[in-house]
Amino acid sequence: MIKKYKIIRKIRKHGTSLAINIPKEIIELMKINEGEIIEVEINKISK
């Protein structure tokens, strides 16, 4: 199982929150399931 995976994604509006999509390939590689707790690191790279 992969411990870390770095991706660049665009933030989208979801109701009153902001969200990102995790690609299906990464979900499968990391064996992530709905309801699990994950760590997310955010770095703004463009305006």
N, C-alpha and C positions, 0 to 999 in steps of 0.2 A: 504494500500500500504506500502511495506517495504521501509524504508528510506536508509538503508545501508546493504550491503552484502559483506562478505569477501571471496575471492577465491584465489587460487594459480594457476597461469597459466604459461606456457612456452611462451617466446617471439619468434615470427617467422618473417622471412624476407618476406616483401610484396612489390615488386618493389624495390624502393630505400629507403623504410621506414621499420620500425619495427612495428609489430602489435600483439595483443592478441585477442583470441576469447572469447566471452562471451557466456556461456552455455545457450541454449534455455530456460531451466527452470528458470534461473535468469531473462532473458529478459521478460518472461511471468509474473513472480512474481512481478517485478518492473514496469511492463507496459512500457517498453522502446521501442521507435520507431526510425527508421532511421531518421537522421537529428536532433535529440534532442541533447542537450548539457548535458554531464554528467561530474562528477568529478572523476578523477582517481588518486589514491595515489600509488606510486611505491616504494617498498622496496626490494632490492636485498637480496635473502636468500641463494643463492648458487653460486658457481663459474662456 
